[in-house]
């Protein structure tokens, strides 16, 4: 039988583990930037499977580029979609690019515009400038009706997210 000290110790481990998990996504991203792909995958994989949007976004990025695992556009879009639906702007940006190129998903400029527009809404500074330029380039591929539909999809996504 576990006494109150055992329960207190267990609670402390849970609390400490929670803060370690929060830092781990950033540790995984840092490992990825250092090109330590096995370490990044070891950190980001479990976090992504547990629903961490940042980890999911970077797992999608790793699959899309073949960093530390075989390049797989279908797997990349799966992870990017999970993170995008949670509102992660980097995932939304990369998912938009995947739709633009038809990598892992059917090529769809309306969907590409939608995801890029959602990403742009959260971007700041130079990143925003770069993402706006890409979104606007995709907009040139759309008819007025398609662009209107894409903007309606953005508004519908935002409305679902607000609920």
N, C-alpha and C positions, 0 to 999 in steps of 0.2 A: 504494500500500500504506500502511495506517495504522500508524504506530509506536505505541509504548507511551504516548507523550504524548497522542496522539489518542484512544487507548482510555481513558486516565485522564480526559481532558476529557469524553468521551462518558459515562462512568460518573458524573461529577460532575453533568452535565446531568440524567441519569436520577434521581439521588438528590434533587437540588434540585427537579426536576419533581414527584416523588412528594410532597414536603412542600407544594408549591404546590397540588397536587390536593386534598390533605387539607384545606387551608384554603379552597379554592374553594367547597366545598359551603356552608360558613358564609358566605362572601362572597355566594353566590347567595341564601341565605336573607335576609341583610342587605339586599340589593338589592330583594328582594320586599317586605320590610317598609317600605322607603322608597318603594314603589310604582314602582320602576324595573324594569318588567316585561320590557322587551327585554333589559336587562342580566342580569336573573335567569335568563331563558330561555337566553341565550347561555352562561351558566355552568352551569346545572343540566341543560340538555339533554344535552350530551356526557357529563357525569358519570352521569346517569341511564342513558343507553344503555350505559355501561361497567359498570353494576351497583351504583353507589353508592346505598344504601338511603335515605339522607337526601335526596339529589337526587330519587330516584324518588317519595318521599313528597310532596315539595313540588311536583313536576311534576303529580302527581295532584291536589293541592290547587288548583294554578293552573287545570287543566282543569275541575275541578268548579265553580270560581267564575268562570271566564272572565277570569282575570287575564293579560293580555298575549297571549291567543290565544282562539279561539272556545270558548265553553263546550261541553264534550263529556263527558257523564257516562260513556259507554262507555270513552273514552280515559282518563278520570280513574280509573275502577275498575281498568283494566289496570295503570296505574302504581302505584296504591295496593296492589294485590294483590302485585306484585313486591316492594315494600318490606315489606309485611306478612309475607310468607313468610320474609323475612330477619329478622323480629323487631322492626321499627321500630314503637314504640308509637304515634306520631302517625299513621302510616299505618293501623295497626290500628284506631285510634279513628275515623278518617275513613271507612275501609271499612265499619266497623260502622254508621256513620250512613247510608252509601249503601244498605246492605241494609235498614235500618230504613225508609227512604223509598222504596226501589225505584228508585233513580237509577242507571242504567247496569247494573243487575242486577235480577233478579226480586225483589220484596219478600219478605224471608225473615227473620222475627224470630229464628229459631234461629241463623242465621248472624250476624245483627246482635249477638245476645247473645255468641256465641263470640268475635267479634273485639273487642268492647268489654271482655269479661272479660280477654282477653289483654292489652289495652292497660292496663287498670286495674292489673294485676299489676306493671307497670313504672313506674306513675305515682307521683309524690310530691307532698306538700303540697296546696295548693288545687286543683291540676290533678286530683289523685286524687279529692278530694271531689266535684268537678264531674263527672268521668267516672263515678264510682260512682253518682251521682244519675241520670245518663242511662241507665247499664246497668240500674239497678234499675227505672226507668220502663219499659224494654223488657221486663224480666222479668214485669211485670204483664200483658203481652200473651200470655204463654206459659202453657200448661197445665203441670202438674207433669211429665208425660211429656216435653213439649217442652224444658222447662228441664233435665231430666235428660239428654236427648239433647245439648243444647247443652254441658253440662258435660263429657259424655263426649267431644265433639268437641275441647274445650279440652285435655283430658288426652291425647288422641291426637295433637294438634298438638304439645304439649310433648314427648311421647315421641319423635316423629319428629325434632324439633329437637335433642333430647339425643343422638341417634345420630350 
